[in-house]
Amino acid sequence: MKFNKYIFHSYKASHYKTFLNRILLACMISILLVIILLYNLYYLQITLFQKYNIASQNNYSKLVKIIPNRGFIYDRNNIPLAINQAYYQLIIIPRNMTNIQNTTFILKKILNITININEINNLKKKHRNNDTIPIVLMKNLNEKQIAMFVANKYRLPGVYLQTYMKRLYPFGSLFAHTVGYVTRMSAENNISNIDADYHINNIPFVGKVGIEQYYENILHGKIGYKKNIMNNKGHIIYQNIIQHARNGNDIYLTLDVKLQKYITSLISNYRIAIIISNPQNGDVLALISNPTFNPNLFSHNITQKQFNILKNNPHKPLLNRVTQGIYPPASTVKPYLAIAALTEGIVNPHTIIFDPGWWKIPMQHQLFKDWKRYGHGYINIVHALTESSDVFFYKVAYNMGIDKIFYWMSQFGFGRKTNIDLNNEIPGNLPNKYVETKKKHIQWHIGDTISVGIGQSYWNATPIQINKMLTILINNGVLKKLHILQSLKINNNKCSIQPKPIKIINNINKQFWHLVKQGMYRVAHTRRGTMYIYFRGAKYKIAAKTGTAQVYNLKNKHINNVQRLQNKLSDHKLIIAFAPINNPTVAISIVIENHNNREIILGHLIRKIFDYIFQHHKDFNI
């Protein structure tokens, strides 16, 4: 009995101990689980708080960029040349659409449009990872379509009306080459000196050419940001502006709409480059390159077919002939060569030579003919400029030599860009026997130097360059930099932009400048002047110099009738002119390509331009 009792007590103690061990184990497991739980709570709520807080906020909020309005562009009289116009488009947010087939059916019916359901489905699949991204369904809605959509909006969940801005050029092709245009930004756009947040996903359009491109960093503005708070259906409850967008600055140009419009009405479809500037301050009053194009095509998503038509047009409407067209400057360089020859002592104010209509290099048999068959007789430097004697300048070039010609014409700026505020300017080419020999693998002959003396041979320049040289001559060696930007608006205040004048040609006798200008004056106001018939009776006095740039050499060719040549082989016609003679406020340079008929006469054209300017001179502030 005692034995059984002992066994019982022993069993009871063992069972109790086992029970306690189990309780202890359970407590330890519970404590471990609690620790794990607490750790996970800490990890989730403290360590990963920021991550999940942002994720949770993204479920009901979305950061949206605010695109700034592009700055306007005006002419010198505050007439808008480039503005922004509001357009309307339909967008869909896939998450908010309930029945795509029903929605498209209603849209087809009320807007009278064709919608491809497969395209919408493909777009939804493309954005399936983020079904809150808006998808553009239709652009450029008209007023009737807008009214019909608003009236039926309740039937179209997930479809929204959105405004967007497009660049508009009110004068179309009139300022295409100067103002330029904007296009949708792509990876090929090379943008520098612009805000860090300026990239493809932010600014949809960017200046491509002209002023739009050159002053892109002024015109485009600064991106803003807002946070849209949405409910579980994706509808916006309210918005919170985080950073306001800063619109681009408006800019004002030196160009004059009325003057540009008038000149364009005179030139028809002729291939021509015209630049008119004020030599007193470098303001460009008109810059015309013809043929031209409509820049609105580019801001409204030009089609590949439309672009190919422009690109393959043989008349090259996309080419800015003023800054990118290169032409032999021809006899328009004679005034600058005259200054150089006088300064070098090659000739003096009293030098007289006989011009029989030809000139021959000493000890050689090759003849260089004058444009006037029987020559100009006995002439001095003033008469040589008045009548544009080739023989006089053949002799000047021979005695001066190519090295001195290169030096002096470099002083005037030939062979270099003018650095006007337009991109893609061509520098032209001022011939140098060492450079030409190395570059073209040719041997330089004395005959090449003679041709350079009348602005031919390997010499070519742009019309803007020719105008710059003219303004330097007018100002007796002082450069008034040509520019198109007049002022810009900052905080509703106009800030004027005016480059400082620079003396670039020194130590020239004032008498030499006067002699050359006297010769140019006689071009238009004496009977033997090449422009006399066009300026008889003018109430103002001008100075001018004409030029004919030979494109094709008829030598050794059995073709005597120029009309039989292809148009592209005909000579270019050039003219430089300024007025009034005593206090010049207008400098004009014109180049007409392949002028082989009388559809447009250079003398009549420049006379009409001067008449118009001096009739309306108060409008141009000159």
C-alpha positions in Angstrom: 0.0 0.0 0.0 2.8 2.3 0.9 4.6 1.3 -2.3 1.5 2.2 -4.4 1.2 5.5 -2.6 4.9 6.3 -3.3 4.4 5.5 -6.9 1.4 7.7 -7.1 3.2 10.7 -5.5 6.1 10.1 -7.7 3.9 10.0 -10.8 2.1 13.1 -9.7 5.4 15.0 -9.2 6.7 13.9 -12.6 3.5 14.9 -14.3 3.5 18.3 -12.5 7.1 18.9 -13.6 6.3 18.0 -17.2 3.3 20.4 -17.1 5.5 23.2 -15.8 8.0 22.5 -18.5 5.3 22.7 -21.1 4.0 25.9 -19.6 7.5 27.4 -19.6 8.1 26.3 -23.2 4.7 27.8 -24.2 5.6 31.0 -22.4 9.0 31.2 -24.1 7.4 30.6 -27.5 4.8 33.2 -26.8 7.4 35.7 -25.7 9.5 34.9 -28.9 6.4 35.4 -31.0 5.6 38.6 -29.3 9.2 39.8 -29.8 8.9 38.9 -33.5 5.6 40.6 -33.7 6.9 43.7 -32.0 10.0 43.7 -34.2 7.9 43.4 -37.3 5.6 46.2 -36.1 8.7 48.3 -35.5 10.1 47.4 -38.9 6.9 48.1 -40.7 5.8 51.2 -38.8 9.1 52.8 -38.0 11.8 51.6 -40.3 9.6 51.3 -43.5 7.3 54.1 -42.5 8.5 56.5 -45.2 8.3 53.9 -48.0 4.8 52.7 -47.2 3.6 56.2 -46.4 4.7 57.4 -49.9 3.1 54.3 -51.4 -0.1 54.8 -49.6 -0.2 58.5 -50.6 0.4 57.5 -54.2 -2.8 55.5 -54.0 -4.8 58.7 -53.6 -2.5 61.5 -54.8 -0.5 62.2 -58.0 2.2 64.7 -58.7 1.5 66.5 -62.0 3.8 68.9 -63.9 2.4 72.4 -64.7 3.7 73.3 -68.2 4.5 77.1 -68.4 3.2 79.3 -71.2 5.8 80.1 -73.8 6.7 83.8 -74.0 5.2 85.9 -76.8 7.3 87.4 -79.6 6.5 90.9 -80.8 7.8 93.2 -83.5 9.2 96.7 -82.7 5.7 98.2 -82.7 4.2 95.6 -80.3 2.5 93.6 -83.1 2.5 89.9 -82.1 4.6 87.5 -84.3 4.3 84.4 -82.2 1.5 83.7 -79.6 0.0 80.7 -77.8 -3.5 79.6 -78.7 -5.7 77.3 -76.5 -7.0 74.1 -78.1 -9.1 71.2 -76.6 -8.5 67.5 -76.6 -10.3 64.4 -75.2 -8.4 62.2 -72.9 -9.2 58.9 -71.3 -8.0 57.4 -68.0 -8.2 53.6 -68.4 -8.8 53.0 -64.6 -11.9 55.1 -64.7 -13.5 53.6 -67.7 -16.4 51.1 -67.0 -17.5 50.0 -70.5 -15.2 50.9 -73.3 -17.6 49.7 -76.1 -20.5 51.8 -74.7 -18.2 54.8 -74.3 -16.9 54.6 -77.9 -20.4 54.2 -79.2 -21.6 57.3 -77.5 -18.5 59.3 -78.6 -19.0 58.3 -82.2 -22.7 59.3 -82.1 -22.4 62.7 -80.4 -19.1 63.8 -82.0 -19.5 62.3 -85.4 -16.0 60.8 -85.4 -14.4 57.4 -86.1 -12.9 55.6 -83.1 -10.9 52.4 -83.4 -11.6 50.3 -80.3 -8.6 48.1 -81.0 -6.3 51.1 -80.9 -7.7 52.1 -77.5 -7.3 48.5 -76.2 -3.7 48.5 -77.4 -3.0 51.8 -75.6 -4.6 50.4 -72.5 -2.3 47.4 -72.7 0.7 49.6 -73.3 -0.1 51.5 -70.0 -1.4 48.6 -68.1 1.3 49.0 -65.4 -0.1 52.5 -64.7 -3.7 52.8 -65.7 -4.0 56.3 -64.4 -1.9 57.8 -67.2 -4.1 59.9 -69.5 -4.4 58.7 -73.1 -5.2 61.3 -75.8 -8.2 60.2 -77.8 -8.9 63.2 -80.0 -7.3 66.7 -80.6 -8.5 70.0 -81.9 -12.1 69.8 -80.9 -14.3 72.5 -82.4 -16.9 74.4 -80.5 -19.8 72.2 -81.5 -17.9 69.0 -80.4 -17.0 70.7 -77.1 -20.7 71.6 -76.4 -21.9 68.1 -77.3 -19.3 66.5 -75.0 -20.1 68.7 -72.0 -23.8 68.0 -72.4 -23.2 64.2 -72.4 -20.3 64.1 -69.9 -22.4 62.2 -67.4 -22.6 59.2 -69.8 -18.9 59.1 -70.4 -17.0 57.9 -67.2 -13.2 58.0 -67.7 -13.3 60.5 -70.6 -12.2 64.1 -69.9 -11.9 67.4 -71.7 -8.5 69.0 -71.4 -7.0 72.3 -72.7 -3.5 72.5 -74.2 -1.5 75.3 -75.8 -0.1 75.4 -79.3 2.2 78.0 -80.9 0.6 80.2 -83.5 2.3 82.5 -86.0 -0.3 85.1 -87.1 1.6 86.2 -90.2 2.4 82.6 -91.4 5.3 82.5 -93.8 6.2 86.2 -93.5 8.7 85.7 -90.6 9.3 82.0 -90.9 13.1 82.2 -91.3 13.6 84.9 -88.7 11.1 84.1 -85.9 11.4 80.3 -86.7 9.1 77.7 -85.2 8.7 75.2 -82.5 8.5 71.4 -82.8 7.8 68.5 -80.4 10.9 67.9 -78.4 12.9 64.8 -79.2 16.2 63.1 -78.1 17.9 64.8 -81.0 17.3 68.3 -79.7 20.5 69.7 -78.3 19.5 72.2 -75.6 22.1 73.9 -73.4 22.1 76.5 -70.7 18.5 75.6 -69.7 17.0 74.5 -66.4 17.8 71.0 -65.1 14.2 70.0 -65.2 13.9 70.9 -68.9 13.8 67.5 -70.7 11.6 65.5 -73.0 9.0 64.6 -70.4 8.5 68.1 -69.2 8.5 70.7 -72.1 6.6 69.2 -75.0 7.7 71.8 -77.6 11.1 73.5 -78.2 12.3 76.2 -80.6 13.8 74.6 -83.7 15.2 77.5 -85.8 15.3 81.3 -85.8 14.5 83.4 -82.7 12.5 80.6 -81.2 15.6 78.5 -81.0 18.2 81.2 -80.3 16.3 82.6 -77.3 14.8 79.3 -76.1 16.1 79.7 -72.6 14.2 83.1 -72.3 11.0 81.9 -74.0 10.3 78.5 -72.4 9.8 79.4 -68.7 10.1 77.1 -65.7 8.1 73.9 -64.9 5.7 74.0 -62.0 4.2 71.1 -59.9 0.8 70.3 -58.4 -0.6 67.4 -56.4 -3.9 66.0 -57.4 -5.8 64.3 -54.6 -8.1 61.5 -55.9 -10.7 59.2 -54.5 -10.8 55.4 -55.0 -12.5 55.9 -58.4 -9.6 58.1 -59.6 -11.6 61.3 -59.6 -9.8 64.5 -58.5 -11.1 65.8 -55.2 -8.9 68.8 -54.9 -5.5 70.1 -56.0 -2.6 71.4 -54.1 0.0 73.7 -55.9 3.5 72.7 -54.8 5.4 75.1 -57.1 3.9 77.6 -59.5 5.0 77.5 -63.1 6.9 80.6 -64.3 5.8 81.6 -67.8 8.5 82.4 -70.4 9.5 86.0 -70.9 8.0 88.0 -73.8 10.5 89.4 -76.2 10.4 92.3 -78.7 12.3 92.3 -82.0 13.8 95.1 -84.1 11.8 93.9 -87.1 8.9 95.9 -88.6 5.8 94.0 -89.7 4.6 96.7 -92.2 7.9 97.0 -93.9 8.5 93.3 -94.2 4.9 92.8 -95.5 5.3 95.6 -98.1 8.6 94.3 -99.4 7.3 90.7 -99.6 4.4 92.0 -101.8 7.0 93.2 -104.3 9.1 90.1 -104.8 6.5 87.4 -105.8 8.1 83.9 -105.8 11.6 85.1 -106.8 14.6 83.5 -105.1 15.9 86.5 -103.1 17.5 87.6 -99.9 17.0 91.1 -98.4 18.3 92.6 -95.2 17.6 96.1 -94.1 19.3 97.5 -91.0 19.8 100.8 -89.1 23.6 101.5 -89.2 23.3 103.8 -86.3 22.5 101.1 -83.8 22.6 97.7 -85.7 18.8 97.2 -85.6 17.6 94.8 -88.3 14.4 96.3 -89.7 13.6 93.6 -92.2 15.0 90.2 -93.0 13.5 88.4 -96.0 14.4 85.0 -97.5 12.2 83.9 -100.4 10.8 81.4 -101.1 9.5 80.7 -97.6 7.2 78.3 -95.8 4.4 78.3 -93.2 5.8 77.7 -89.7 2.4 76.7 -88.4 2.8 73.4 -90.1 5.5 72.4 -87.7 3.8 73.5 -84.5 0.7 71.6 -85.6 2.5 68.3 -86.2 3.6 68.4 -89.8 3.2 65.1 -91.7 6.1 63.4 -93.2 4.6 64.0 -96.7 4.4 67.7 -96.1 7.9 67.8 -94.8 9.3 65.9 -97.8 7.6 68.4 -100.1 9.4 71.3 -98.4 12.7 69.4 -98.1 12.8 68.2 -101.8 11.6 71.5 -103.3 14.4 72.6 -105.7 13.9 76.3 -104.6 14.8 75.4 -101.0 12.2 77.2 -99.0 13.6 75.9 -95.7 17.0 77.6 -96.5 17.5 81.0 -94.8 19.2 82.7 -97.7 20.2 85.8 -95.6 22.4 83.8 -93.2 22.9 80.5 -95.1 23.0 81.4 -98.7 26.5 81.9 -100.1 27.2 84.0 -103.2 30.2 85.7 -104.8 30.0 89.2 -103.5 31.0 90.5 -107.0 31.5 94.3 -107.4 29.9 95.1 -104.0 33.4 94.5 -102.6 35.0 97.3 -104.7 34.4 100.0 -102.0 36.3 98.0 -99.4 39.1 97.2 -101.9 39.3 100.9 -102.6 39.8 101.7 -98.9 42.5 99.1 -98.7 44.3 100.3 -101.9 44.2 103.9 -100.7 45.5 103.0 -97.3 48.3 100.8 -98.7 49.3 103.5 -101.2 48.5 101.3 -104.2 46.5 104.2 -105.5 45.9 107.8 -104.3 43.0 110.2 -104.8 44.7 111.6 -107.9 45.6 108.3 -109.6 44.2 108.0 -113.2 44.3 105.0 -115.4 43.0 104.3 -118.9 40.3 101.6 -119.2 40.0 100.4 -122.8 37.6 97.6 -121.8 40.2 95.0 -121.0 43.3 94.4 -119.0 46.2 92.1 -119.5 48.6 90.7 -116.9 52.1 92.0 -117.6 54.2 89.4 -119.6 51.2 87.3 -120.2 48.6 87.0 -123.0 45.4 86.3 -121.0 42.9 89.2 -121.2 40.5 90.1 -118.5 37.5 91.9 -119.9 35.4 94.7 -118.4 31.7 94.4 -118.2 31.6 97.5 -120.5 32.8 96.4 -123.9 34.7 99.5 -124.9 35.7 100.5 -121.4 35.3 103.6 -119.3 38.2 105.7 -120.7 40.4 107.7 -118.2 39.1 107.3 -114.7 40.2 107.8 -111.1 39.1 105.9 -108.1 35.8 107.8 -107.6 34.8 107.3 -111.3 35.9 103.6 -111.0 33.3 103.1 -108.2 30.7 105.2 -110.0 30.8 103.2 -113.2 32.0 100.0 -111.6 35.1 99.7 -113.7 36.5 96.1 -113.6 39.8 97.1 -115.2 40.6 99.6 -112.4 40.2 96.9 -109.8 42.0 94.2 -111.8 45.0 96.5 -111.6 44.4 97.2 -107.9 44.2 93.4 -107.1 47.4 92.7 -109.2 49.4 95.4 -107.4 48.0 94.6 -103.9 48.4 90.8 -104.1 46.2 88.2 -102.5 47.9 88.4 -99.1 47.1 92.0 -98.6 43.6 91.6 -100.0 43.0 88.7 -97.5 44.3 90.9 -94.6 42.2 93.9 -95.4 39.0 92.0 -96.2 39.4 90.0 -93.0 39.5 93.4 -91.2 36.1 94.1 -92.6 34.9 90.7 -91.5 34.6 88.7 -94.7 35.1 85.0 -94.1 33.7 85.1 -90.6 30.2 84.9 -89.1 28.5 88.1 -88.1 27.2 86.4 -84.9 23.7 87.8 -85.4 21.2 86.3 -83.0 20.3 83.5 -85.3 21.7 80.0 -85.3 23.2 78.0 -88.2 24.9 81.0 -89.8 27.4 80.2 -92.6 30.7 82.1 -92.4 31.3 82.2 -96.2 34.8 82.0 -97.7 37.5 84.6 -98.1 40.2 83.1 -100.4 43.8 82.8 -99.2 46.2 81.1 -101.6 47.7 78.9 -98.9 44.4 77.7 -97.5 42.8 77.2 -100.9 45.8 75.3 -102.2 45.8 73.0 -99.3 42.0 72.6 -99.1 41.2 72.2 -102.7 44.5 70.7 -103.9 44.9 73.4 -106.5 47.7 75.7 -107.6 47.0 79.4 -107.0 47.5 81.5 -110.1 47.8 85.3 -110.5 44.6 85.1 -112.5 42.8 83.9 -109.3 44.0 87.1 -107.6 42.7 89.2 -110.4 39.2 87.6 -110.2 39.2 88.2 -106.4 39.6 91.9 -107.3 36.1 92.0 -108.5 34.6 89.7 -105.9 34.7 86.4 -107.9 37.0 83.3 -107.9 36.8 81.4 -104.6 35.2 84.3 -102.7 31.7 83.9 -101.4 29.7 85.6 -98.7 26.2 85.7 -97.1 23.8 88.6 -97.5 23.9 89.3 -93.8 27.7 89.4 -94.0 27.5 91.8 -96.9 25.2 94.1 -94.9 27.5 94.0 -91.9 30.5 95.2 -94.1 28.3 98.0 -95.4 27.5 99.2 -91.9 31.2 99.2 -91.0 31.9 101.3 -94.1 29.1 103.7 -93.2 30.5 104.1 -89.7 34.1 104.6 -90.8 35.4 101.4 -89.4 33.1 101.2 -86.3 31.1 98.0 -85.9 27.4 98.4 -84.7 26.6 94.7 -84.2 23.6 93.6 -86.2 20.9 92.2 -83.9 17.2 91.2 -84.0 16.4 91.3 -80.3 15.4 94.8 -79.2 14.1 94.2 -75.6 12.6 91.6 -73.3 9.9 91.9 -70.7 10.9 91.0 -67.1 8.3 91.5 -64.3 6.2 93.6 -66.7 9.1 95.9 -67.4 10.8 96.2 -70.8 14.6 95.8 -70.6 16.3 97.2 -73.7 19.1 95.2 -75.3 21.8 97.3 -77.2 25.2 95.9 -78.2 28.1 98.3 -77.7 29.9 99.7 -80.8 33.4 98.5 -81.4 36.1 100.2 -83.5 37.5 97.4 -85.6 39.4 99.2 -88.4 41.8 101.9 -87.2 44.2 104.4 -88.7 42.2 105.0 -91.9 42.4 108.6 -93.3 38.9 110.1 -93.1 39.4 111.4 -96.6 39.5 107.8 -97.9 36.2 107.0 -96.3 34.7 110.2 -97.9 36.1 109.4 -101.3 34.6 105.9 -101.4 31.2 107.2 -100.2 31.4 109.9 -102.9 31.9 107.3 -105.5 28.9 105.3 -104.2 26.8 108.5 -104.1 27.6 109.1 -107.8 26.3 105.6 -108.6 22.8 106.8 -108.0 23.0 110.5 -108.7 25.2 111.1 -111.8 24.4 110.2 -115.4 27.2 107.7 -115.7 26.2 105.9 -112.5 24.8 102.4 -112.8 21.7 103.3 -110.7 21.1 106.8 -112.0 18.0 106.0 -114.1 16.3 104.6 -111.0 16.9 107.5 -108.6 16.3 110.5 -110.8 14.0 112.9 -109.0 14.4 111.2 -105.6 13.8 113.6 -102.7 16.5 111.9 -100.7 20.1 111.1 -101.5 21.5 107.6 -101.4 24.8 105.9 -101.9 24.9 102.5 -103.6 27.0 99.8 -105.3 25.8 97.1 -107.6 27.3 93.7 -108.5 26.8 90.8 -110.9 28.0 87.5 -109.6 28.9 85.1 -112.4 27.6 81.6 -111.7 28.6 80.0 -115.0 31.5 80.9 -117.3 30.6 81.1 -121.0 34.2 81.1 -122.0 34.9 78.5 -124.8 31.2 77.6 -124.9 29.2 78.1 -128.1 26.3 79.6 -126.2 25.7 83.3 -126.8 22.1 83.6 -125.5 21.9 83.6 -121.8 18.2 82.8 -122.0 19.1 79.4 -123.3 20.9 78.5 -120.1 19.2 76.8 -117.3 17.9 79.2 -114.8 20.2 77.9 -112.1 23.3 78.9 -114.3 22.3 82.6 -114.7 24.1 85.4 -112.9 23.1 86.6 -109.4 22.4 90.3 -109.0 23.5 92.2 -105.9 23.2 95.7 -104.5 24.2 97.5 -101.4 22.9 100.9 -100.6 22.4 103.4 -97.7 20.6 106.7 -97.1 20.4 109.5 -96.4 24.0 110.2 -97.5 24.8 112.7 -94.8 23.3 110.8 -91.9 22.6 107.2 -92.9 19.8 105.5 -91.0 19.0 102.8 -93.5 21.4 100.2 -95.0 20.1 97.7 -97.5 21.6 94.6 -99.0 19.8 92.5 -101.7 20.8 89.4 -103.6 18.6 88.0 -106.4 19.5 84.5 -107.5 19.9 83.6 -111.2 18.4 86.9 -112.4 17.9 86.1 -116.0 14.7 88.0 -116.9 12.9 91.2 -116.2 10.2 89.8 -113.9 11.8 91.8 -111.1 14.3 94.7 -111.7 16.7 95.3 -108.9 16.8 99.1 -109.4 13.0 99.5 -109.3 12.8 97.2 -106.2 15.3 99.1 -104.1 13.8 102.5 -105.2 10.4 101.4 -104.0 11.8 100.2 -100.7 13.6 103.5 -100.0 10.5 105.4 -101.0 8.4 103.4 -98.6 10.8 103.8 -95.8 11.2 107.5 -96.1 7.5 108.0 -96.5 6.9 106.1 -93.2 10.2 106.9 -91.5 8.5 107.9 -88.2 7.0 104.4 -88.0 10.4 102.9 -87.9 11.9 105.3 -85.3 14.7 106.2 -87.6 
